[in-house]
């Protein structure tokens, strides 16, 4: 067994982590809409876009967004 999520059949979240790092650079909280817009512009995979689209509207700190989306950014 391994802890590598992509090996376990889960999507690789490096692209999500990179997106969140970029979005939250110099920002404390970001809206769901802004995260989604940036994810579309970055051309994230459809499964990750669906996760972001499913977030309730509102503002999120990086740790909240990462936890809800399954990323590893803290």
C-alpha positions, 0 to 999 in steps of 0.5 A: 500500500502507498499514501500516493493518492493518484496511485490509489485511484484518486486524482493527483491534486498537485495542479489544485495545490499549485492553483491555490498557492497562486490564488492566495499569494498575498490574499487572506480570503478568496471567493468561490467564484474567483477560485472557479474563474482561475481554475477554468483559466488554468484548465484544471481537469474536469473533476477538480472543476466540479469540486470547486463548482460544488463549493458553496458561495462565499469567501474561503481562507486557503486552509478551508479551500484546500480541506474542502477541495481535497488539496494539501495546501495549508 
